[in-house]
């Protein structure tokens, strides 16, 4: 399925995200803050990023505003306990970003991830050359 980076400074939240999405066949890599996530994003490929907003060292909005971070991703899910999340300043392609207010059910997150992945095909699928042997 997809390779997902989950970023939250609360270990239990990261565990819940990884467990639920892992049950749906996704590979989930975890980071404890935005700085650790940035290092992972710059050294490996991911399909989707799930990040909390408020974290030490680097918050989620600063993370997704870093140059090139969102470009290689199919989508970003921003988790937040803020009630004003619709007015948060996001300086990236808002088409790729979805906010999910806390508290949320893990099944709701899994459903949102599935919808985002279905809506945005993998780069390898988009860039794949057509098979000349396939019948149309």
Secondary structure, DSSP 8 states (H G I E B T S, - for coil): --EEEEE-SSHHHHHHHHHHHHHTT-EEEEESSHHHHHHHHHHS--SEEEEESS-SSS-HHHHHHSTTTTTT-SEEEEEE--TTGGGS---S-GGGEEEEESS--HHHHHHHHHHHHHHS--HHHHH----TT---
